[in-house]
């Protein structure tokens, strides 16, 4: 495979990214060398040659006799559009590189090699078979880390950027970089509606992207934030979950049709009916991540699942039906609500409390105490969305003394709420299960 050098035609690559991410191309190597601008996390861990920009049309390695010559180089904010014409070995010949007519990844063929009869079209076909579609992924400031993890999961997803600024009066000053370059592309936006203050600026971008003549548009909203306000109990109550669903249902259509919405473990099952016919909601779950993690535990054969209320049982029991289950419920005693075990046995078990989200954590803590009182050997917790307003995560301690009433063995959350992840990272008992792989797969549908 030493005769092939793959690169994406339409990538915009910063000089610093190229310096960090190009592998040294060795013609005698049996491995394929490649530029992977989107996979910065992985590439940064490699031992890479140092590259510098000698001009606007070439990049030369200071530790290797190879240089990249650009067919067309356009410098915008120190970024170069990679229209590569040739890769020159300054000491031993020349290797030509040209674009394929269909715009797919291109191949470098050594004209002097005995294997040069392999066509570039065949190489492109092999690369293209791995991707059902290529996606340009934009993101908010809060979801940058998750977006980078998503891109690292797939060569078919390319990270794009937006300038998030504000005018002096506080209103958004937004700019979608290379807007013309996404025409005809599949586009996605990774949102985080963590507070009302950030929703307006993100909605402005969400409404603008489908109108840039893109082939399709997908909104990834891992956490649907108003999900707990889904019903009216008294005249005058406002169901803000319905309000947000209506706003998202009016996102403009792209060339390919209605917007697709990807969200995880929405709070109330009936909320899926709040969306109109002009949006295609895709409801995903973080439970497969939990199941995979439970299977890796040394006491995986001693796990029981506890649901803090009937609502959690309705949402998740089918996905966790292979585990013994415990169902709790809340009983009102005067002004207090007391958690009791409705069914199931916690004696001697490692009990994992499962719910869709946590805010203050009061219900989880009461559930923890009652399970410990009924003989649970260890207690852990999982929620897909760790909201934890006012740093309420600090209420949860690590069990260091074998007393499950005082601490948890594990508290698993996903990275659906980026601000929380930054606060609890590397702070036991918290452990973050990333949605990146699940989102990357959903974007290929």
N, C-alpha and C positions, 0 to 999 in steps of 0.2 A: 504493500500500500504506500510505499515511499514516493510514488509518482503523483500523488494527489495532495493538493493543498486547498482546503475548502474555506470559503469566506462568504458572508452574506452580501449581496449586491447593494441593498438599500439601507445598510446600517450607517448611522452617523457615529463616528468613533472619535473621542477626544484623544489628543496626542498622548496624554498621561495614561489613558486606558490602554492604548496600544503598547506603550512601554511596559505596562504591568502585565499584559495579558497575552502577548505573542510568545508562543513557544519557539525555542531555537529550532530552525528547520534543518535537519541533518539528512542529506540524500541517502546516506548509507543506513539510516535507521529503518527498522521494520514497522515502525508505527506511523500513523498519520498525524501530521502537524496541522493545527487549525487555529484560526483566530476565533475567539468566543467572547465578543464584547459584552454580551448580556450576563455572562457567568463570572462576574467579578470576584465573588466570594471564593469560588473554587480556584480561579486562576491566581489569586493573590497568594495562595499558599504554595504555589509552585516556585521552583528556582528558575527565574526568568532572566534572559539577557536584557541589558539596558539599552533602550532605544532613545534616540533623540531626533528632533526634526531639523534636518539640514536645510530644507526649503519647504515651500508650500506644496511641492509636488513629489516629495520623496521622504522616506523615513529610513534611517540607517542604524544598524546595530553596532554598538561599540565593542561587543564581545563576540560577534559572529560576522563572517564576510558576506552576509546577505543584505540586500536592500530591497525595499518595496518602491516601485515607481508607479505613480498614479496616472491613469489615463485622463481623468478629469478631476482636478482638485479644487474644491470650493471652500474657502476658509470663512466660517461664520462663528464668531465667538470662540476661536481657536478649535473649531471642530472641522473635520475633513470628511467629505462624502467619499466613501471607499469605492472608487471606480478603478480597480487595480489592473494595470496593463502587463506588468512583468515582475518576476522575482529574479533578481540577478545574483548569481554566485560570482563574486568578483575574482575568484581565483580559478574557477573551473567551469566556464561556459555560461549559458543563459537558458533560463526556463521561462517560456512565454505563458501568459495567462490572458484569457479573453472571456467576455460574458457570453452566457448562453442566450439564445433568442427568447426563451420564455421567462427570463428573469430569475430563475431558481439559483440556488447556490452554484458557484462556478468551480471548475476543477483545473488544477495545474498539471500539465502533462510534460514529462521529460522527453523531448524529441529524440534524445539519443538512447533512450531506454528500450530494451527489447519488449517491454510491456506497453509501449506507447500506442499499440493498436486498440487498447481499451478506450472506448469513446467517452467523451465528457458527458454525453447525454445519459449513458448508463450510470455514471457516478452520481449525476444529479437525481436520477430515478431512485437510486439506493438511499440517498439522503432524504428525498421528499417523502418516501414511503413511511418514514418515522413520524410524520406530522400529518394529521388530518386537515389542519389549517394553521396558518401563522397569524399570531395575534400581537397587536401593539397595545401594551398595557400602560395606562396612565394611573396616577395615584395621588392621593392627598398627602399633605405633610405628615400626618399622623400614621399613615399606612406605608411609609417608605420602606421600613424594615421588612414588613410582610411582603411587599411587592418584590423586593430583592430575593427573598426566599422562594417566592413563586417562580421567578425567572430562573433560579438555579435548578428548579425541578424539570425544566423542559427547554430544549433548544428551539422550540417552536414559538416561544413567547419572548418578545423584545420589550425592554423597559423604555418608556418614553417619559418626558418631563413637562411640567407646567410651571410657569413663574407665578408664585403665590405672593402677591404684594398687596399693600393697602394704600389708598389715597389718604391725604391728610385728614379728611373727615371720617376715616375709619371704614369706608366702604371698599369692597374688593377691587384691586387692580390686577387683572388676570391676563395671562398670555399663554396660549397653547403653542409650544415650539414646533416648528416644521409642520404646520397645519396642512399645507398642500401635499406633503409627503405621505399623508395617511389616506389620501383618496384611493378608493377601491380596496382598502385594507380592512381586515377584521379588527375592531377596536374594543377595548374593555377599559373600564374605570373602576379602581378599587377605592371605595368610599369608607369613611368613618364618621357617622353622625353622633359623635360623642357628646356634643352639647349644641343647644340651639344656635350658639354664636358661629359655628362652623358650617351649619347646614346650608345657609343661603349661598355662600361662595362656592360650595361644591355643587349645589343644584345648578348654578349658573354654568359651570363646566359641563355637567351631565346633560343639560339641555342643548349645549352648543355642539358637542362632539358628533351626535348622529347627523347633524346638518352639514357636515364637512364631506359629503358624498362618500361615506364609508360603506363597505359591503355589509357590515352588521355591527351592532352595538350591544355590549353586555355590561350591565351594572352589577358589580360584586359588592354587596353590602352584608358583610359577615354577621353583624348584629343589627337587628331591626329594633331601634331604641324605644319606641313608644308601645311596644308589645304588651306591657302590663296594663295599659289604659285602653282595653279593648271592649269594655261594656259599660252600659249606663244602668246604674242602680236607682238613681233618683232623677226626677225631672230637672233638667239643667246641667247634668253631667255631660261633659264633652269627651267623646271617644277619640282621642288624638291618634290612636293607631289607624283608625279609618281615614283621618285627615292625611296622614303621611302616605298611606296607600293610594289615596286619590291623586296626590301630588306626583308620585312616581308613575302612576298609570297614565299620566299625560306627557311623559317624555316623548319628544318627536320621534317618528319612525325613521329608520335609516333606509338606504336603498334596498336592503334585504328584508325589510319588514319591521315588525314591532321589536322593541327592546326586550332583551332577556334579563331577568333579575335573578341573581344567585344569592341566597341567604341561608343561614344555618340556624336550626332549632328555634324557629319562631315560637313565641311564648304560648300562644293559644291557637289550636288547630283551626278554629273557624276563621282566623285572620287571613287565611289564603283566599277566602271568598271576598275580602275587601278590595282586592285588586280588580281593575277593569279589564275589558277584552283587548286593550291596546298595549298590554304588557304581558310577557310570558314568565311567570315566576317559577323558579326551580328551587325546591326546598331540600337542602342538604342537611346532614347531621354530623356532629363531631363524635358520636358514639363509637363508630368504627375505630377511631384513634384510641379511645378508652379501652375497648376490647383488646386491641393489640398490646397496649401497655399492661393490662392485667395478665395476659398470657405470658408475659416475660417475668412476672414476679415469682420468687421462690416458693411462695405459698399459694400459687394460682389455683390449686385444687381445693382451697379452703375459703374461697371468696363467696360472700353473699352480697346481694344488691339491696339497698334500702332506698325507698322512695319517701320523701318527707310529707307527701300528701297525695291525694287521688289524682290530681292534675299531672304530677310527674309520672305516676304509674301509667296513665293513659298515653302520655307522650312516648315513653321509652320501654315499656315492658316487653313489647314484641321483639325489639332489637336485642334485649338482654334475657330472653326467655330460657336460655340454657343455664342460667345461674339461679340458685335458690333466692327467693325474694322476700323482703320484709316491707310491709306497707304501714306507714305511720299516718296519723291524722291529727288535726288540731281541734281541741275541745275548748270552748269558751267557758271560763270559770270566773264569773263576775266581769272585771275589767281586763282579765288576763286570758291569753290563749295558751293552753298547755298541750304539748305534743305527747301523744301516746302511741304505742304499737297496736295497730289494728289487726295485723296477721303476720306470721312468720316467727322464726326463732333465731336469736342472735348469739346464743350460748356458744362460746369457744370459737367463733368465726371471725375472720377478717371482713368487716362490714364496710362496704363502699356506698356512701350516700350519693345519689345521683339526682341532679336537677338541671334545668336549662340555664338558670342564671342565679346569681347571688348579688344582693345589694348590701344591706346592713349586716347580714349573716345571722340575724337572730334566730330564724327558724332552723338553720343548720346546726347551730350550737345547742339548741334545745333537743333536736333530734340526736345529736351526739351524746348528750347526757343520758337520755332515756335508753339508748342502745348500750351504753356502758353499764348502766344499772341492770340491764338484762343479760350481762355476762359476755359481751363482745370482747374478744381477745385483742383486736386491733380495730381502729376505725380510720378510714380515709374518706375523702370527698372528691367529687367531680362535678364541675359545672362547665357548660360550653362558654358562657359569657361571664367573666369576672368583672363586674362593674365597680363594686367597692367604692361608693361615694365617700368622701371625707376620710380616705385611707382606712376604711373599716376592715381591710384585710389584716390589719395589725391585731385584730381580736383572735386570730387563729394561730395557735402555737404548735410547735413540733413536740410530739410525744417522745421524750428522752428517758422516761422513767418506767415505761411499760404501764402507764396509767392512761387508758384511752379516754377517760372522762376529762382529762386535763390537756390533752393534745392529740393531734392527728399524725398518722404515719405519713400520709401524702395528701396534698390538696392539688388536684390536677385542674388546670384551666387551659383554654385554647388561647391563641393570639388574636382573637376577634376584637379585643379592646386593647389597642396598642399602648395607651397611656398606662393601663394597669400592668401590662407586661413589663414595662420599664421599671415600675415600682417594686414588683415582687421577684424579678429575675435574681436567681441565686440566693433566694431567701427561703430556706426550708420552713414549713413542709411544702412550699409551692413548687410546682413543676409544670412547665409550659409544653403543651402538645400542639404542634403547629398545624394549621389548616392549609399550609402552602401546597402540599401534594393534592389535596382534595380540590382546591380551587384551580390548580393547573389542569387537572383532569376535566373539571366542569367547563373550562374554557375551550376544550377541544371537542365538545359535543356539537 
